[in-house]
């Protein structure tokens, strides 16, 4: 590997690349030494550097065996793609690999290409997600395998990419890989491309990134410095964990508040709490679905209340939860919201760990000292300890009632060994309010996206008590009301055309109306291009497709749904998971695509896969 003198500041990105190229040409023997040092031990037994190409098993950068499959569309499980040749075949490598995530638009595309060239010239293996998306086939597999193989994830955040659902899916996958691996790779390196630190990011993005050093690129003059900083980080990779991320306490992260503009596009992830002083701005486009909001506002004021909100993704669950919390706070109640999607994977390893996390997180949100060390006694068991912590500390120390909102509780469904005990505890707290005054101070809001598909004792489940809220899609009248809020003078036929395409999907309706109001396109163009890669919803659709590729059983079932004109019967857990993703609607005991947009786009992809044998 070529070494650099980072004390020297180059006048331009081209100067950095020129210097790297000169060093690589004049220091060939250094590159050979570097290659030897980076190679697995078993490859040192041969003097022929190409002899390992015939090996059926090689070693990945993470030390895992990599099987070369001639029938695989990718060949090897490690990818390195040139910006101008996204389809080239790549052999397994052992040097540091860098995944560059950006949208295919300026200025971030230019920044991404400059970073790609510099990283490659420095002897590392870069991969550009943008170019993989340009492939007609197998782009999801390219991205998936590159994410699994990479050591660093360069996230280029712009005003546009901050709203990208596909990028959010990538980041979720990276965080999961980071948490599950002992070496904590990939590392995330966020770069804000002409996006100020107070620029709007959705709640989930802020939760993932706020503890990380975030570099800022404003103009082309910043490119040389950015390249040198990134290269310096890669060279110092052994110490990156100490300088980039602080050890996690296990408690729920304090997510910085959103500073939205009234003219900002809709975010794919809603805010769990309405920012103080900005309620009118944050809820300006909120469409009520009577009598849901009124009933929730009344119920949250009742002692020991339990509200259950269920709906697929992007239906407005979190927005409704935010309004309930705001209503509770305006009446003097303390409020705490926790999103289980942002909790580290290790939290769910056992019940004791999960309940400790819950207690620590609520303490932190209430700005109370963490007293787990002095109050948690293993002899009593975790459920007893957690109950005592709430009863004898949290509820006692807070003046007035406490509203605790738990969002994305579906994540606990994935861990049946702890799910029954955790949900049984919530039910027990709700029941205790009938007998003990202290528990009347606690009001619970439980938010989930799917039916409960795990076995729970009827008498110990919180999903058959309290106030159930099942959010419906927008009606034609509500779509028309939202169009009016966007100052679009539409007649019923225009509203009907949009509803025919995307149903009453709240997020997609809002996204379409925003861009139509901005005159980014007309309704005819939107309808014509919607199910294509040139359409407004391409990022949303790609995010769903990539997510399905991570779960083959769901992908196969959904392929049957979109290619059938009749409702398809599915295994219950698969049915509920597809419904929670918002991909299907339930018709009797079967499933149909949620909207015509999904049928058109995904049936075309399934057809391509069938023709190519993918």
ABEGO torsion letter per residue (X at the ends): XBBBBAABBBABAAAAAAAAAAAAAAAAAAAAAAAAAABBAAAAABABAAAAAABABBBBAAGBBBBBBAABAAGBABBBBBAABAABBBBBBABBBBBBBBBBBOAAAAAAAAAAAAAAAAGBBBBBAAAAAABABGAAAAAAAAAAABABBBBBBBAAAAABAAAAAAAAAAAAAAAABAAGOBBBBBBBBGBBAABBBBAAAAAAAAABBBBBBABAAAAAAAAAAAAAAAAAAAAAAAAABBBBAGBBBBBBBBBBBAABBBBABBBABBBBGAAAAAAAABBBBOAAAAAAAAAAABBGBBBBBBBBBGAGAAAAAAAAAAAAAAAGBBBBBBBAAABBAAAAABAAAAAAAAAAAAAAAAGBBBAAAAABBAAAEAAAAAAAAAAAAAAAABBEBBBBBBBGAAAAAABAAAAAAAAAAAAAAAAAAAABAAAAABBBBBBBABBBABBBBAAABAAABEBBBBBBBBBAAAAAAAAAAAGBBBBAAAAAAAAAAAEABAAAAAAAAAAAAAGABBAAAAAAAAABAABAAAAAAAAAAAAAAABAAAAAAAAAAAABABBBBBBAAAAAAAAAAGABBBBEABBBBABAAAAAAAAAAAAAAAAAGX
